[in-house]
Amino acid sequence: MTKWILIAIVAFVAFFHWNSGRTARAFEKATAEIQRRAPFEVTPDVRMDKAELKGKELALFLTLLDEEADAPFVQQQQNIHLLKTQLIKGWCANKDLRPAINDGYVIAVTARRADGSELTRVRVNEEECICAVQGDICVIR
């Protein structure tokens, strides 16, 4: 479920990209809109805390409030790997986002547990997309 939430959030950026026709302006508008609304509940289990745009990097900060965040370590690692794989492949396949990623834009997500401790980070750049299209994820951190 969390993967679809994150894909939807970034689709929000793609919407602005499509409407503005200019990548930099699209990322600025999307970041400003997320910041204006934050913090907000994306679902009962996920809270969007903030968004930042630093140059060509869109950084999203989420808090996971469900059992996924508190699962045993091995299960967490499996869920995190699956989430990263699906997000990278989803974003890289998005016809609106891929040109921005190819142009050097990066989408970064930091997910935290309810206690504030970091659960994982996902960072999608052009290298990740090239690997995703070839059928594998090059680097899973």
N, CA, C and O atoms as CSV, one atom per row, in Angstrom:
chain,resi,resn,atom,element,x,y,z
A,1,MET,N,N,0.821,-1.185,0.000
A,1,MET,CA,C,0.000,0.000,0.000
A,1,MET,C,C,0.870,1.256,0.000
A,1,MET,O,O,0.576,2.212,-0.717
A,2,THR,N,N,1.916,1.260,0.783
A,2,THR,CA,C,2.779,2.428,0.884
A,2,THR,C,C,3.373,2.790,-0.469
A,2,THR,O,O,3.514,3.971,-0.785
A,3,LYS,N,N,3.726,1.785,-1.276
A,3,LYS,CA,C,4.330,2.079,-2.582
A,3,LYS,C,C,3.393,2.909,-3.437
A,3,LYS,O,O,3.842,3.825,-4.127
A,4,TRP,N,N,2.103,2.611,-3.408
A,4,TRP,CA,C,1.151,3.349,-4.240
A,4,TRP,C,C,1.007,4.782,-3.763
A,4,TRP,O,O,0.793,5.692,-4.565
A,5,ILE,N,N,1.123,4.980,-2.480
A,5,ILE,CA,C,1.050,6.327,-1.922
A,5,ILE,C,C,2.212,7.155,-2.443
A,5,ILE,O,O,2.021,8.284,-2.895
A,6,LEU,N,N,3.405,6.602,-2.381
A,6,LEU,CA,C,4.586,7.330,-2.836
A,6,LEU,C,C,4.548,7.566,-4.337
A,6,LEU,O,O,4.938,8.633,-4.811
A,7,ILE,N,N,4.084,6.583,-5.078
A,7,ILE,CA,C,3.968,6.765,-6.523
A,7,ILE,C,C,2.970,7.878,-6.819
A,7,ILE,O,O,3.190,8.686,-7.721
A,8,ALA,N,N,1.878,7.924,-6.064
A,8,ALA,CA,C,0.877,8.976,-6.262
A,8,ALA,C,C,1.438,10.354,-5.948
A,8,ALA,O,O,1.147,11.319,-6.654
A,9,ILE,N,N,2.237,10.450,-4.897
A,9,ILE,CA,C,2.831,11.737,-4.536
A,9,ILE,C,C,3.725,12.237,-5.656
A,9,ILE,O,O,3.680,13.416,-6.009
A,10,VAL,N,N,4.519,11.372,-6.204
A,10,VAL,CA,C,5.411,11.798,-7.273
A,10,VAL,C,C,4.629,12.020,-8.567
A,10,VAL,O,O,5.041,12.824,-9.403
A,11,ALA,N,N,3.522,11.327,-8.743
A,11,ALA,CA,C,2.665,11.603,-9.898
A,11,ALA,C,C,2.140,13.036,-9.820
A,11,ALA,O,O,1.880,13.673,-10.841
A,12,PHE,N,N,1.992,13.525,-8.599
A,12,PHE,CA,C,1.606,14.914,-8.363
A,12,PHE,C,C,2.641,15.843,-9.000
A,12,PHE,O,O,2.282,16.836,-9.634
A,13,VAL,N,N,3.898,15.526,-8.832
A,13,VAL,CA,C,4.969,16.298,-9.464
A,13,VAL,C,C,4.841,16.191,-10.984
A,13,VAL,O,O,4.987,17.184,-11.697
A,14,ALA,N,N,4.571,14.990,-11.469
A,14,ALA,CA,C,4.432,14.795,-12.915
A,14,ALA,C,C,3.284,15.631,-13.467
A,14,ALA,O,O,3.373,16.158,-14.576
A,15,PHE,N,N,2.205,15.753,-12.695
A,15,PHE,CA,C,1.072,16.573,-13.110
A,15,PHE,C,C,1.519,18.016,-13.335
A,15,PHE,O,O,1.180,18.629,-14.348
A,16,PHE,N,N,2.277,18.548,-12.390
A,16,PHE,CA,C,2.769,19.912,-12.547
A,16,PHE,C,C,3.731,20.005,-13.734
A,16,PHE,O,O,3.736,21.004,-14.453
A,17,HIS,N,N,4.531,18.982,-13.934
A,17,HIS,CA,C,5.464,18.953,-15.067
A,17,HIS,C,C,4.685,19.026,-16.379
A,17,HIS,O,O,5.027,19.804,-17.270
A,18,TRP,N,N,3.660,18.229,-16.490
A,18,TRP,CA,C,2.861,18.177,-17.700
A,18,TRP,C,C,2.155,19.508,-17.933
A,18,TRP,O,O,2.080,19.981,-19.067
A,19,ASN,N,N,1.634,20.116,-16.859
A,19,ASN,CA,C,0.902,21.366,-17.000
A,19,ASN,C,C,1.795,22.570,-17.248
A,19,ASN,O,O,1.374,23.515,-17.916
A,20,SER,N,N,2.989,22.562,-16.739
A,20,SER,CA,C,3.834,23.748,-16.872
A,20,SER,C,C,4.740,23.687,-18.089
A,20,SER,O,O,5.114,24.720,-18.646
A,21,GLY,N,N,5.093,22.475,-18.502
A,21,GLY,CA,C,5.988,22.342,-19.633
A,21,GLY,C,C,7.437,22.649,-19.299
A,21,GLY,O,O,8.306,22.544,-20.165
A,22,ARG,N,N,7.707,23.021,-18.075
A,22,ARG,CA,C,9.074,23.335,-17.663
A,22,ARG,C,C,9.384,22.563,-16.395
A,22,ARG,O,O,8.715,22.732,-15.375
A,23,THR,N,N,10.387,21.726,-16.461
A,23,THR,CA,C,10.705,20.830,-15.357
A,23,THR,C,C,11.022,21.567,-14.070
A,23,THR,O,O,10.459,21.242,-13.025
A,24,ALA,N,N,11.904,22.545,-14.116
A,24,ALA,CA,C,12.291,23.246,-12.888
A,24,ALA,C,C,11.081,23.880,-12.228
A,24,ALA,O,O,10.903,23.766,-11.015
A,25,ARG,N,N,10.258,24.538,-13.005
A,25,ARG,CA,C,9.060,25.192,-12.456
A,25,ARG,C,C,8.091,24.147,-11.912
A,25,ARG,O,O,7.457,24.372,-10.881
A,26,ALA,N,N,7.971,23.012,-12.590
A,26,ALA,CA,C,7.076,21.953,-12.126
A,26,ALA,C,C,7.494,21.442,-10.755
A,26,ALA,O,O,6.654,21.266,-9.873
A,27,PHE,N,N,8.782,21.204,-10.573
A,27,PHE,CA,C,9.266,20.718,-9.287
A,27,PHE,C,C,9.084,21.778,-8.206
A,27,PHE,O,O,8.745,21.447,-7.069
A,28,GLU,N,N,9.305,23.039,-8.541
A,28,GLU,CA,C,9.098,24.127,-7.576
A,28,GLU,C,C,7.639,24.203,-7.148
A,28,GLU,O,O,7.345,24.324,-5.959
A,29,LYS,N,N,6.723,24.132,-8.110
A,29,LYS,CA,C,5.293,24.220,-7.802
A,29,LYS,C,C,4.833,23.032,-6.964
A,29,LYS,O,O,4.089,23.199,-5.998
A,30,ALA,N,N,5.276,21.841,-7.332
A,30,ALA,CA,C,4.869,20.650,-6.587
A,30,ALA,C,C,5.405,20.687,-5.161
A,30,ALA,O,O,4.692,20.351,-4.215
A,31,THR,N,N,6.658,21.094,-5.011
A,31,THR,CA,C,7.257,21.186,-3.677
A,31,THR,C,C,6.513,22.205,-2.831
A,31,THR,O,O,6.213,21.944,-1.666
A,32,ALA,N,N,6.214,23.351,-3.398
A,32,ALA,CA,C,5.488,24.394,-2.664
A,32,ALA,C,C,4.110,23.907,-2.238
A,32,ALA,O,O,3.666,24.196,-1.127
A,33,GLU,N,N,3.436,23.178,-3.102
A,33,GLU,CA,C,2.101,22.677,-2.765
A,33,GLU,C,C,2.166,21.634,-1.649
A,33,GLU,O,O,1.343,21.650,-0.734
A,34,ILE,N,N,3.129,20.740,-1.722
A,34,ILE,CA,C,3.277,19.743,-0.655
A,34,ILE,C,C,3.620,20.443,0.653
A,34,ILE,O,O,3.050,20.118,1.694
A,35,GLN,N,N,4.542,21.396,0.615
A,35,GLN,CA,C,4.928,22.137,1.824
A,35,GLN,C,C,3.748,22.901,2.408
A,35,GLN,O,O,3.593,22.973,3.627
A,36,ARG,N,N,2.921,23.470,1.544
A,36,ARG,CA,C,1.756,24.228,2.011
A,36,ARG,C,C,0.807,23.326,2.798
A,36,ARG,O,O,0.212,23.755,3.787
A,37,ARG,N,N,0.669,22.097,2.361
A,37,ARG,CA,C,-0.265,21.162,2.996
A,37,ARG,C,C,0.345,20.392,4.170
A,37,ARG,O,O,-0.384,19.900,5.030
A,38,ALA,N,N,1.655,20.286,4.210
A,38,ALA,CA,C,2.325,19.443,5.216
A,38,ALA,C,C,2.286,20.081,6.600
A,38,ALA,O,O,2.238,21.305,6.721
A,39,PRO,N,N,2.304,19.253,7.643
A,39,PRO,CA,C,2.172,17.793,7.566
A,39,PRO,C,C,0.720,17.411,7.297
A,39,PRO,O,O,-0.209,18.063,7.775
A,40,PHE,N,N,0.546,16.352,6.527
A,40,PHE,CA,C,-0.798,15.870,6.248
A,40,PHE,C,C,-0.794,14.355,6.167
A,40,PHE,O,O,0.215,13.717,5.864
A,41,GLU,N,N,-1.959,13.811,6.450
A,41,GLU,CA,C,-2.132,12.368,6.433
A,41,GLU,C,C,-2.409,11.941,4.998
A,41,GLU,O,O,-3.415,12.330,4.405
A,42,VAL,N,N,-1.512,11.142,4.453
A,42,VAL,CA,C,-1.710,10.607,3.114
A,42,VAL,C,C,-2.703,9.456,3.200
A,42,VAL,O,O,-3.620,9.345,2.387
A,43,THR,N,N,-2.505,8.610,4.190
A,43,THR,CA,C,-3.441,7.550,4.573
A,43,THR,C,C,-3.378,7.490,6.092
A,43,THR,O,O,-2.569,8.196,6.695
A,44,PRO,N,N,-4.205,6.670,6.726
A,44,PRO,CA,C,-4.090,6.551,8.181
A,44,PRO,C,C,-2.719,6.042,8.634
A,44,PRO,O,O,-2.347,6.214,9.795
A,45,ASP,N,N,-1.965,5.416,7.723
A,45,ASP,CA,C,-0.677,4.831,8.081
A,45,ASP,C,C,0.535,5.635,7.623
A,45,ASP,O,O,1.663,5.306,7.988
A,46,VAL,N,N,0.320,6.676,6.834
A,46,VAL,CA,C,1.441,7.439,6.276
A,46,VAL,C,C,1.171,8.939,6.407
A,46,VAL,O,O,0.119,9.437,6.008
A,47,ARG,N,N,2.148,9.637,6.972
A,47,ARG,CA,C,2.061,11.094,7.092
A,47,ARG,C,C,3.182,11.730,6.270
A,47,ARG,O,O,4.345,11.344,6.389
A,48,MET,N,N,2.826,12.696,5.445
A,48,MET,CA,C,3.817,13.481,4.704
A,48,MET,C,C,4.231,14.621,5.621
A,48,MET,O,O,3.408,15.457,5.995
A,49,ASP,N,N,5.506,14.653,5.980
A,49,ASP,CA,C,5.991,15.665,6.913
A,49,ASP,C,C,6.484,16.926,6.218
A,49,ASP,O,O,6.219,18.036,6.678
A,50,LYS,N,N,7.197,16.758,5.117
A,50,LYS,CA,C,7.672,17.936,4.389
A,50,LYS,C,C,8.262,17.521,3.052
A,50,LYS,O,O,8.514,16.345,2.788
A,51,ALA,N,N,8.472,18.528,2.225
A,51,ALA,CA,C,9.143,18.351,0.938
A,51,ALA,C,C,10.134,19.490,0.794
A,51,ALA,O,O,9.865,20.621,1.199
A,52,GLU,N,N,11.277,19.179,0.217
A,52,GLU,CA,C,12.302,20.197,-0.015
A,52,GLU,C,C,12.831,20.028,-1.429
A,52,GLU,O,O,12.956,18.913,-1.935
A,53,LEU,N,N,13.137,21.149,-2.054
A,53,LEU,CA,C,13.765,21.121,-3.364
A,53,LEU,C,C,15.116,21.794,-3.233
A,53,LEU,O,O,15.210,22.997,-2.986
A,54,LYS,N,N,16.163,20.994,-3.403
A,54,LYS,CA,C,17.536,21.499,-3.314
A,54,LYS,C,C,18.174,21.309,-4.680
A,54,LYS,O,O,18.615,20.213,-5.026
A,55,GLY,N,N,18.218,22.377,-5.444
A,55,GLY,CA,C,18.734,22.253,-6.807
A,55,GLY,C,C,17.832,21.350,-7.615
A,55,GLY,O,O,16.669,21.676,-7.852
A,56,LYS,N,N,18.363,20.217,-8.041
A,56,LYS,CA,C,17.590,19.262,-8.840
A,56,LYS,C,C,17.154,18.043,-8.029
A,56,LYS,O,O,16.821,17.006,-8.603
A,57,GLU,N,N,17.154,18.156,-6.711
A,57,GLU,CA,C,16.721,17.030,-5.877
A,57,GLU,C,C,15.443,17.373,-5.128
A,57,GLU,O,O,15.399,18.313,-4.334
A,58,LEU,N,N,14.399,16.585,-5.402
A,58,LEU,CA,C,13.150,16.687,-4.661
A,58,LEU,C,C,13.227,15.691,-3.519
A,58,LEU,O,O,13.285,14.483,-3.748
A,59,ALA,N,N,13.229,16.189,-2.294
A,59,ALA,CA,C,13.316,15.329,-1.112
A,59,ALA,C,C,11.964,15.314,-0.411
A,59,ALA,O,O,11.428,16.363,-0.052
A,60,LEU,N,N,11.424,14.128,-0.222
A,60,LEU,CA,C,10.159,13.934,0.477
A,60,LEU,C,C,10.439,13.227,1.790
A,60,LEU,O,O,11.235,12.288,1.838
A,61,PHE,N,N,9.787,13.675,2.858
A,61,PHE,CA,C,9.986,13.104,4.186
A,61,PHE,C,C,8.649,12.598,4.704
A,61,PHE,O,O,7.692,13.358,4.857
A,62,LEU,N,N,8.604,11.287,4.973
A,62,LEU,CA,C,7.380,10.624,5.414
A,62,LEU,C,C,7.571,9.982,6.772
A,62,LEU,O,O,8.688,9.656,7.172
A,63,THR,N,N,6.461,9.806,7.476
A,63,THR,CA,C,6.457,8.995,8.684
A,63,THR,C,C,5.477,7.854,8.462
A,63,THR,O,O,4.315,8.077,8.121
A,64,LEU,N,N,5.959,6.623,8.660
A,64,LEU,CA,C,5.102,5.444,8.552
A,64,LEU,C,C,4.583,5.120,9.938
A,64,LEU,O,O,5.356,4.948,10.880
A,65,LEU,N,N,3.279,5.041,10.054
A,65,LEU,CA,C,2.654,4.881,11.359
A,65,LEU,C,C,2.036,3.505,11.555
A,65,LEU,O,O,1.329,3.291,12.540
A,66,ASP,N,N,2.282,2.569,10.648
A,66,ASP,CA,C,1.631,1.264,10.718
A,66,ASP,C,C,2.586,0.163,11.164
A,66,ASP,O,O,3.727,0.422,11.544
A,67,GLU,N,N,2.099,-1.052,11.109
A,67,GLU,CA,C,2.881,-2.199,11.562
A,67,GLU,C,C,4.086,-2.479,10.680
A,67,GLU,O,O,5.036,-3.115,11.137
A,68,GLU,N,N,4.080,-2.025,9.429
A,68,GLU,CA,C,5.245,-2.219,8.561
A,68,GLU,C,C,6.493,-1.615,9.188
A,68,GLU,O,O,7.583,-2.180,9.101
A,69,ALA,N,N,6.320,-0.470,9.815
A,69,ALA,CA,C,7.463,0.241,10.389
A,69,ALA,C,C,7.999,-0.445,11.638
A,69,ALA,O,O,9.159,-0.253,12.002
A,70,ASP,N,N,7.170,-1.239,12.291
A,70,ASP,CA,C,7.580,-1.894,13.532
A,70,ASP,C,C,7.739,-3.402,13.389
A,70,ASP,O,O,7.859,-4.107,14.391
A,71,ALA,N,N,7.740,-3.902,12.165
A,71,ALA,CA,C,7.881,-5.340,11.927
A,71,ALA,C,C,9.283,-5.797,12.326
A,71,ALA,O,O,10.189,-4.975,12.460
A,72,PRO,N,N,9.467,-7.119,12.518
A,72,PRO,CA,C,10.809,-7.636,12.805
A,72,PRO,C,C,11.793,-7.245,11.698
A,72,PRO,O,O,11.395,-7.020,10.555
A,73,PHE,N,N,13.065,-7.167,12.044
A,73,PHE,CA,C,14.105,-6.658,11.145
A,73,PHE,C,C,14.119,-7.360,9.790
A,73,PHE,O,O,14.162,-6.693,8.757
A,74,VAL,N,N,14.083,-8.699,9.772
A,74,VAL,CA,C,14.152,-9.445,8.507
A,74,VAL,C,C,12.959,-9.095,7.624
A,74,VAL,O,O,13.112,-8.877,6.422
A,75,GLN,N,N,11.785,-9.042,8.216
A,75,GLN,CA,C,10.586,-8.690,7.455
A,75,GLN,C,C,10.683,-7.250,6.950
A,75,GLN,O,O,10.291,-6.960,5.820
A,76,GLN,N,N,11.199,-6.356,7.776
A,76,GLN,CA,C,11.380,-4.962,7.355
A,76,GLN,C,C,12.290,-4.890,6.144
A,76,GLN,O,O,11.993,-4.171,5.190
A,77,GLN,N,N,13.392,-5.624,6.166
A,77,GLN,CA,C,14.343,-5.578,5.058
A,77,GLN,C,C,13.710,-6.083,3.769
A,77,GLN,O,O,13.958,-5.529,2.698
A,78,GLN,N,N,12.897,-7.125,3.861
A,78,GLN,CA,C,12.207,-7.643,2.676
A,78,GLN,C,C,11.218,-6.611,2.144
A,78,GLN,O,O,11.147,-6.374,0.938
A,79,ASN,N,N,10.452,-5.996,3.052
A,79,ASN,CA,C,9.474,-4.986,2.654
A,79,ASN,C,C,10.157,-3.766,2.048
A,79,ASN,O,O,9.680,-3.215,1.056
A,80,ILE,N,N,11.266,-3.345,2.637
A,80,ILE,CA,C,12.003,-2.183,2.143
A,80,ILE,C,C,12.555,-2.460,0.748
A,80,ILE,O,O,12.460,-1.611,-0.139
A,81,HIS,N,N,13.133,-3.648,0.550
A,81,HIS,CA,C,13.668,-4.006,-0.767
A,81,HIS,C,C,12.556,-3.987,-1.817
A,81,HIS,O,O,12.737,-3.444,-2.907
A,82,LEU,N,N,11.415,-4.576,-1.489
A,82,LEU,CA,C,10.282,-4.609,-2.412
A,82,LEU,C,C,9.786,-3.194,-2.704
A,82,LEU,O,O,9.523,-2.852,-3.857
A,83,LEU,N,N,9.661,-2.382,-1.674
A,83,LEU,CA,C,9.204,-1.004,-1.839
A,83,LEU,C,C,10.145,-0.225,-2.753
A,83,LEU,O,O,9.697,0.443,-3.684
A,84,LYS,N,N,11.440,-0.310,-2.491
A,84,LYS,CA,C,12.418,0.411,-3.311
A,84,LYS,C,C,12.356,-0.045,-4.765
A,84,LYS,O,O,12.362,0.780,-5.678
A,85,THR,N,N,12.298,-1.336,-4.976
A,85,THR,CA,C,12.246,-1.871,-6.332
A,85,THR,C,C,11.021,-1.354,-7.071
A,85,THR,O,O,11.122,-0.920,-8.218
A,86,GLN,N,N,9.868,-1.399,-6.421
A,86,GLN,CA,C,8.635,-0.965,-7.070
A,86,GLN,C,C,8.625,0.539,-7.325
A,86,GLN,O,O,8.170,0.984,-8.379
A,87,LEU,N,N,9.117,1.321,-6.378
A,87,LEU,CA,C,9.155,2.772,-6.568
A,87,LEU,C,C,10.086,3.163,-7.705
A,87,LEU,O,O,9.731,3.977,-8.558
A,88,ILE,N,N,11.266,2.588,-7.712
A,88,ILE,CA,C,12.233,2.927,-8.754
A,88,ILE,C,C,11.684,2.558,-10.124
A,88,ILE,O,O,11.732,3.365,-11.052
A,89,LYS,N,N,11.168,1.357,-10.254
A,89,LYS,CA,C,10.624,0.942,-11.547
A,89,LYS,C,C,9.420,1.796,-11.934
A,89,LYS,O,O,9.263,2.153,-13.101
A,90,GLY,N,N,8.569,2.126,-10.961
A,90,GLY,CA,C,7.388,2.952,-11.246
A,90,GLY,C,C,7.750,4.356,-11.690
A,90,GLY,O,O,7.201,4.858,-12.671
A,91,TRP,N,N,8.669,4.996,-10.978
A,91,TRP,CA,C,9.060,6.360,-11.331
A,91,TRP,C,C,9.818,6.388,-12.646
A,91,TRP,O,O,9.623,7.291,-13.460
A,92,CYS,N,N,10.673,5.415,-12.856
A,92,CYS,CA,C,11.476,5.399,-14.084
A,92,CYS,C,C,10.620,5.116,-15.311
A,92,CYS,O,O,10.972,5.527,-16.417
A,93,ALA,N,N,9.510,4.424,-15.132
A,93,ALA,CA,C,8.616,4.117,-16.249
A,93,ALA,C,C,7.618,5.245,-16.517
A,93,ALA,O,O,6.932,5.226,-17.539
A,94,ASN,N,N,7.527,6.223,-15.616
A,94,ASN,CA,C,6.566,7.315,-15.766
A,94,ASN,C,C,7.009,8.239,-16.900
A,94,ASN,O,O,8.091,8.824,-16.849
A,95,LYS,N,N,6.164,8.364,-17.921
A,95,LYS,CA,C,6.539,9.132,-19.114
A,95,LYS,C,C,6.740,10.612,-18.835
A,95,LYS,O,O,7.423,11.287,-19.606
A,96,ASP,N,N,6.169,11.138,-17.760
A,96,ASP,CA,C,6.358,12.542,-17.410
A,96,ASP,C,C,7.587,12.754,-16.539
A,96,ASP,O,O,8.268,13.772,-16.656
A,97,LEU,N,N,7.871,11.793,-15.666
A,97,LEU,CA,C,9.006,11.949,-14.753
A,97,LEU,C,C,10.331,11.529,-15.366
A,97,LEU,O,O,11.367,12.125,-15.070
A,98,ARG,N,N,10.312,10.525,-16.204
A,98,ARG,CA,C,11.568,9.994,-16.740
A,98,ARG,C,C,12.422,11.059,-17.438
A,98,ARG,O,O,13.633,11.089,-17.220
A,99,PRO,N,N,11.839,11.934,-18.269
A,99,PRO,CA,C,12.680,12.965,-18.887
A,99,PRO,C,C,13.351,13.873,-17.849
A,99,PRO,O,O,14.489,14.300,-18.042
A,100,ALA,N,N,12.654,14.164,-16.761
A,100,ALA,CA,C,13.248,14.989,-15.701
A,100,ALA,C,C,14.398,14.250,-15.032
A,100,ALA,O,O,15.441,14.839,-14.747
A,101,ILE,N,N,14.204,12.959,-14.782
A,101,ILE,CA,C,15.264,12.150,-14.169
A,101,ILE,C,C,16.459,12.071,-15.119
A,101,ILE,O,O,17.608,12.176,-14.689
A,102,ASN,N,N,16.185,11.885,-16.402
A,102,ASN,CA,C,17.269,11.844,-17.394
A,102,ASN,C,C,18.008,13.173,-17.473
A,102,ASN,O,O,19.177,13.219,-17.856
A,103,ASP,N,N,17.321,14.254,-17.108
A,103,ASP,CA,C,17.910,15.596,-17.134
A,103,ASP,C,C,18.661,15.918,-15.840
A,103,ASP,O,O,19.112,17.047,-15.644
A,104,GLY,N,N,18.793,14.924,-14.961
A,104,GLY,CA,C,19.569,15.130,-13.745
A,104,GLY,C,C,18.762,15.343,-12.481
A,104,GLY,O,O,19.341,15.535,-11.412
A,105,TYR,N,N,17.430,15.313,-12.575
A,105,TYR,CA,C,16.619,15.457,-11.370
A,105,TYR,C,C,16.647,14.158,-10.577
A,105,TYR,O,O,16.742,13.067,-11.139
A,106,VAL,N,N,16.565,14.299,-9.272
A,106,VAL,CA,C,16.603,13.164,-8.352
A,106,VAL,C,C,15.368,13.251,-7.464
A,106,VAL,O,O,14.988,14.332,-7.017
A,107,ILE,N,N,14.752,12.107,-7.215
A,107,ILE,CA,C,13.633,12.034,-6.279
A,107,ILE,C,C,14.116,11.208,-5.098
A,107,ILE,O,O,14.504,10.050,-5.256
A,108,ALA,N,N,14.090,11.806,-3.923
A,108,ALA,CA,C,14.580,11.128,-2.722
A,108,ALA,C,C,13.465,11.082,-1.686
A,108,ALA,O,O,12.786,12.080,-1.443
A,109,VAL,N,N,13.288,9.923,-1.086
A,109,VAL,CA,C,12.285,9.756,-0.034
A,109,VAL,C,C,12.984,9.238,1.208
A,109,VAL,O,O,13.746,8.273,1.146
A,110,THR,N,N,12.723,9.879,2.333
A,110,THR,CA,C,13.188,9.381,3.622
A,110,THR,C,C,11.949,8.987,4.407
A,110,THR,O,O,11.060,9.806,4.641
A,111,ALA,N,N,11.902,7.717,4.814
A,111,ALA,CA,C,10.778,7.217,5.601
A,111,ALA,C,C,11.248,6.983,7.031
A,111,ALA,O,O,12.279,6.355,7.270
A,112,ARG,N,N,10.474,7.497,7.968
A,112,ARG,CA,C,10.795,7.351,9.389
A,112,ARG,C,C,9.679,6.602,10.103
A,112,ARG,O,O,8.534,6.560,9.653
A,113,ARG,N,N,10.053,6.017,11.225
A,113,ARG,CA,C,9.067,5.388,12.098
A,113,ARG,C,C,8.402,6.482,12.933
A,113,ARG,O,O,8.846,7.630,12.942
A,114,ALA,N,N,7.344,6.111,13.624
A,114,ALA,CA,C,6.619,7.069,14.466
A,114,ALA,C,C,7.509,7.666,15.550
A,114,ALA,O,O,7.279,8.796,15.980
A,115,ASP,N,N,8.524,6.923,16.000
A,115,ASP,CA,C,9.420,7.437,17.043
A,115,ASP,C,C,10.500,8.368,16.484
A,115,ASP,O,O,11.325,8.882,17.239
A,116,GLY,N,N,10.498,8.589,15.164
A,116,GLY,CA,C,11.458,9.492,14.541
A,116,GLY,C,C,12.697,8.814,13.984
A,116,GLY,O,O,13.475,9.444,13.268
A,117,SER,N,N,12.893,7.546,14.300
A,117,SER,CA,C,14.074,6.854,13.780
A,117,SER,C,C,13.884,6.561,12.287
A,117,SER,O,O,12.772,6.317,11.819
A,118,GLU,N,N,14.990,6.594,11.563
A,118,GLU,CA,C,14.923,6.387,10.118
A,118,GLU,C,C,14.688,4.923,9.789
A,118,GLU,O,O,15.350,4.037,10.330
A,119,LEU,N,N,13.744,4.683,8.901
A,119,LEU,CA,C,13.450,3.334,8.440
A,119,LEU,C,C,14.219,3.042,7.147
A,119,LEU,O,O,14.878,2.009,7.034
A,120,THR,N,N,14.133,3.943,6.186
A,120,THR,CA,C,14.834,3.745,4.915
A,120,THR,C,C,14.893,5.037,4.116
A,120,THR,O,O,14.213,6.019,4.414
A,121,ARG,N,N,15.732,4.995,3.090
A,121,ARG,CA,C,15.816,6.081,2.106
A,121,ARG,C,C,15.758,5.462,0.718
A,121,ARG,O,O,16.334,4.403,0.470
A,122,VAL,N,N,15.062,6.130,-0.168
A,122,VAL,CA,C,15.010,5.732,-1.568
A,122,VAL,C,C,15.471,6.946,-2.361
A,122,VAL,O,O,14.985,8.057,-2.148
A,123,ARG,N,N,16.398,6.732,-3.263
A,123,ARG,CA,C,16.923,7.837,-4.075
A,123,ARG,C,C,16.934,7.374,-5.527
A,123,ARG,O,O,17.653,6.444,-5.889
A,124,VAL,N,N,16.133,8.032,-6.347
A,124,VAL,CA,C,16.017,7.641,-7.748
A,124,VAL,C,C,16.709,8.681,-8.618
A,124,VAL,O,O,16.380,9.867,-8.590
A,125,ASN,N,N,17.680,8.198,-9.393
A,125,ASN,CA,C,18.395,9.065,-10.332
A,125,ASN,C,C,18.486,8.338,-11.675
A,125,ASN,O,O,17.932,7.250,-11.836
A,126,GLU,N,N,19.176,8.936,-12.623
A,126,GLU,CA,C,19.244,8.354,-13.965
A,126,GLU,C,C,19.890,6.967,-13.962
A,126,GLU,O,O,19.436,6.073,-14.676
A,127,GLU,N,N,20.931,6.786,-13.176
A,127,GLU,CA,C,21.602,5.480,-13.114
A,127,GLU,C,C,20.636,4.392,-12.653
A,127,GLU,O,O,20.613,3.295,-13.213
A,128,GLU,N,N,19.842,4.700,-11.631
A,128,GLU,CA,C,18.852,3.726,-11.144
A,128,GLU,C,C,17.848,3.394,-12.242
A,128,GLU,O,O,17.447,2.239,-12.389
A,129,CYS,N,N,17.439,4.401,-13.014
A,129,CYS,CA,C,16.464,4.163,-14.077
A,129,CYS,C,C,17.036,3.297,-15.187
A,129,CYS,O,O,16.340,2.427,-15.712
A,130,ILE,N,N,18.274,3.518,-15.545
A,130,ILE,CA,C,18.904,2.691,-16.576
A,130,ILE,C,C,18.915,1.237,-16.126
A,130,ILE,O,O,18.604,0.340,-16.909
A,131,CYS,N,N,19.267,1.005,-14.885
A,131,CYS,CA,C,19.292,-0.364,-14.354
A,131,CYS,C,C,17.888,-0.946,-14.278
A,131,CYS,O,O,17.686,-2.121,-14.585
A,132,ALA,N,N,16.915,-0.131,-13.871
A,132,ALA,CA,C,15.537,-0.608,-13.738
A,132,ALA,C,C,14.982,-1.039,-15.090
A,132,ALA,O,O,14.291,-2.053,-15.179
A,133,VAL,N,N,15.272,-0.295,-16.120
A,133,VAL,CA,C,14.797,-0.628,-17.460
A,133,VAL,C,C,15.453,-1.905,-17.960
A,133,VAL,O,O,14.842,-2.664,-18.712
A,134,GLN,N,N,16.687,-2.146,-17.551
A,134,GLN,CA,C,17.384,-3.358,-17.962
A,134,GLN,C,C,16.918,-4.575,-17.167
A,134,GLN,O,O,17.388,-5.687,-17.405
A,135,GLY,N,N,16.005,-4.373,-16.233
A,135,GLY,CA,C,15.409,-5.492,-15.530
A,135,GLY,C,C,15.914,-5.726,-14.130
A,135,GLY,O,O,15.484,-6.680,-13.482
A,136,ASP,N,N,16.808,-4.895,-13.637
A,136,ASP,CA,C,17.299,-5.085,-12.281
A,136,ASP,C,C,17.588,-3.720,-11.681
A,136,ASP,O,O,17.745,-2.728,-12.393
A,137,ILE,N,N,17.653,-3.691,-10.384
A,137,ILE,CA,C,18.012,-2.478,-9.670
A,137,ILE,C,C,19.496,-2.594,-9.351
A,137,ILE,O,O,19.917,-3.567,-8.726
A,138,CYS,N,N,20.286,-1.627,-9.765
A,138,CYS,CA,C,21.737,-1.713,-9.593
A,138,CYS,C,C,22.151,-1.623,-8.133
A,138,CYS,O,O,22.982,-2.401,-7.664
A,139,VAL,N,N,21.574,-0.680,-7.430
A,139,VAL,CA,C,22.023,-0.426,-6.067
A,139,VAL,C,C,20.809,-0.330,-5.163
A,139,VAL,O,O,19.948,0.529,-5.355
A,140,ILE,N,N,20.743,-1.197,-4.192
A,140,ILE,CA,C,19.707,-1.113,-3.166
A,140,ILE,C,C,20.421,-0.813,-1.868
A,140,ILE,O,O,21.162,-1.647,-1.347
A,141,ARG,N,N,20.199,0.363,-1.358
A,141,ARG,CA,C,20.877,0.776,-0.124
A,141,ARG,C,C,19.974,0.556,1.058
A,141,ARG,O,O,20.361,0.842,2.192
